[in-house]
């Protein structure tokens, strides 16, 4: 897995929590 993919997934999780 690439670091970029990990960062993107992490950002998506954070944004999801904030939106909810």
C-alpha positions in Angstrom: 0.0 0.0 0.0 1.3 3.5 -0.8 1.6 6.2 1.7 -0.6 8.5 -0.4 -3.4 5.9 -0.3 -3.2 5.7 3.5 -3.3 9.5 3.8 -6.3 9.7 1.4 -8.2 7.0 3.4 -7.3 8.8 6.7 -8.6 12.1 5.3 -11.8 10.5 4.1 -12.4 9.0 7.6 -11.8 12.4 9.2 -14.1 14.2 6.8 -16.8 11.6 7.2 -16.8 12.1 11.0 -16.9 15.9 10.6 -19.7 15.8 8.1 -21.7 13.5 10.3 
